[in-house]
Amino acid sequence: MADNPVAAVFDQVSATYDRVGVDFIQPIADGLLAHLAPTRGERALDVGCGRGAVLFPLARAVTPGGGQAVGVDVSPRMVEAITAEAATLRLSVEVRLGDAVLPDDSGTFDLVASSLVLFFLGDPVAALRSWRDHLVPGGRVGVSTFGAYNDEWRAVDAVLAPYRPPEVRDPRAVESPYASDAGVEALLRAAAFDDVETHTTTLAVRFVDEDQWYEWSWSVGQRGMWERVPAEERPQVRRQAYEKLQQCRDADGRIGFDQGIRYTLGRRRA
Ligand SMILES: C[S@@+](CC[C@H](N)C(=O)[O-])C[C@H]1O[C@@H](n2cnc3c(N)ncnc32)[C@H](O)[C@@H]1O
């Protein structure tokens, strides 16, 4: 298991990440790709590539014309899992184990994508600067982060919040750059990106039932919290969450939440 606490959480979820039948990670990645519009022959980098929600479509888009799709991730088990899956899918990708602050010899890219990663980084501006350093003039960057979501769902999250590993930041923290479009845009501008702009959308995330939510919550970053709930307290914490979930039914009676998604884009002009 990795020493870095964020990497340790993603090591734990690597086997099931985004693979429990809930449409969450992939639609967010698809939206980012739509904004970045990768084309044949481009060199593309995906930072915090996880299980490939961005990297695999990137590879399908750029490699036919001799392009390059490179992923980097700090979690050794994520890197193992995505490498194995890429081989199974016969996708031409290069996956590197490493930090989001890129080393000098990382290569040159036409675009850098990073979906649902920036808020985990200790120094996001240092990471963004390093991405810019590896872009060609005219190259583009796109990151996705979370926007607003239902208060009722905050109450579900609040049940687990006391168990958050102290070193793992809350992606939806209200007092952070990630709480507003302007906050994330300021990070890109601080890293000297030009033409910074934000696009937002809302994703309706729905669960078959409470048990699917429970399974899903173990397959994403929330698992870091479940792991810290003492085993004897888990049934009680789970019951509390299920009670809160009853307030989160849509007009069709389905449990879920409406998650704002923010896509922040920038360009290296020269
Ligand atoms: C929420 S997941 C998103 C994964 C992928 N981008 C996706 O959309 O499915 C966050 C990913 O960022 C990686 N990560 C977190 N901190 C990182 C860092 N400092 N450097 C590189 N990767 C990091 C994690 O290991 C994890 O795979």
The ligand as an ORCA input file, in Angstrom:
! r2SCAN-3c Opt
* xyz 0 1
  C     -11.211     10.734     -8.317
  S      -9.936      9.830     -9.132
  C     -10.152     10.325    -10.835
  C      -9.546      9.322    -11.786
  C      -9.789      9.631    -13.265
  N      -9.253     10.926    -13.638
  C     -11.264      9.545    -13.587
  O     -11.833     10.551    -14.011
  O     -11.829      8.475    -13.389
  C      -8.476     10.722     -8.679
  C      -7.213     10.091     -9.244
  O      -6.130     11.005     -9.046
  C      -5.009     10.294     -8.596
  N      -4.169     11.230     -7.849
  C      -4.428     11.802     -6.656
  N      -3.408     12.584     -6.273
  C      -2.478     12.515     -7.261
  C      -1.194     13.091     -7.447
  N      -0.641     13.897     -6.528
  N      -0.519     12.804     -8.566
  C      -1.049     11.982     -9.508
  N      -2.257     11.373     -9.376
  C      -2.970     11.651     -8.266
  C      -5.588      9.175     -7.748
  O      -4.682      8.128     -7.533
  C      -6.810      8.794     -8.555
  O      -6.536      7.794     -9.489
*
